[in-house]
């Protein structure tokens, strides 16, 4: 695995000073910082930077890469995707004296909100298990997260890319998709990024999403537990016992508090499906919340039609009000620290600096967790980790990862700190300029060893057209 982050950093404590937001709340719920794209950067340059870093960090033979998939929800070209990244890489590889990526390389792009990268990952696994067993597959997730100024989502912005190498004999972890669980259900206006053309007559992409905070949280919580339920059934698992024995858990992370909420609720649902000791534990939390366990179990056994809540009159309704009341009590318990919080510690502090990476959020946390584990000297060989991806709209995947012997060597090559450098804290004025794609005053950084946008085409004549097409260059 390899990561790339733009150098332009927004310090969330300073952002709170600019906006009047509560720093203590932001620090606890969201994190400490996030990155923004520079005016000469895009999701494609970030993706190419991450893949080139992957190739060089692991001494990969590019001619063996026969599958290069891009997961993103921030693409700016509705025709081409991963092939743009391949073209950039081939040019840079030749300049570096290396061979280009294989000519018979497949180049798909995957889009489903934040789950696009996980769908790309699963597709790469299937490629290797059919006609690509003698080849290498690369999946890269690249995104920028922008939210309306003054909205609750503004501190949860971010930008970055994560590249992953898949091969038949992996050096970090194995993936058995027969053990994975999945779920999907259309949820209307959970989180959408429609084209603005239908609003103002222009065909520009809409980078600022349409979202509804409480409703989106309800969708996240419900779909995560649905994917877990599918995994439990497919593997014949005792839900609570399984969750307790897991070494570590990584869940799609738009901000720090969300995965704790999602997995905390999933643990309560697992208790509800368990035997007498499990239900006694759940009953204790119910008593603390002043609710009856019978009513909580009845609520958990419902199949809520969340799409019915996607109207202005009901969008603020809580789908599992009793369960969420029990979660508040559970959060204060020793069991929560042991079975939820402690299982999410690996890489969590590093992720507080990264912000929301959309498709890259889960892979980035997994990479950070593995790098963190090797630096701590944690022995993961033979242990199972669980990765849970989520994509608004609404879908989720629960994918177990079995750590292989000797994983430490590959984990060290992730070089986590490399991704955080350089870091340039921006001012309030520079922040606003970067959001608008403008060149900020007083902010200069010479690109080195990365891809940049050299120019954007503007010709629209009958003989030649390139309007809106980005031209890239690799800067040595």
Helices and strands as residue ranges (DSSP letters): E 2-4, E 8-11, H 12-19, H 23-29, E 33-36, H 43-57, G 62-64, E 65-71, H 82-95, E 109-110, G 113-115, H 116-129, E 136-145, G 154-156, E 158-166, E 173-175, G 177-179, E 181-184, E 191-192, H 197-200, E 210-211, H 213-235, H 239-245, E 248-251, H 256-272, H 276-289, H 293-300, G 306-309, H 321-331, H 334-336, I 337-341, G 342-344, H 348-351, H 360-376, E 384-391, E 395-403, H 407-412, H 416-420, E 424-425, H 428-435, E 450-456, E 470-475
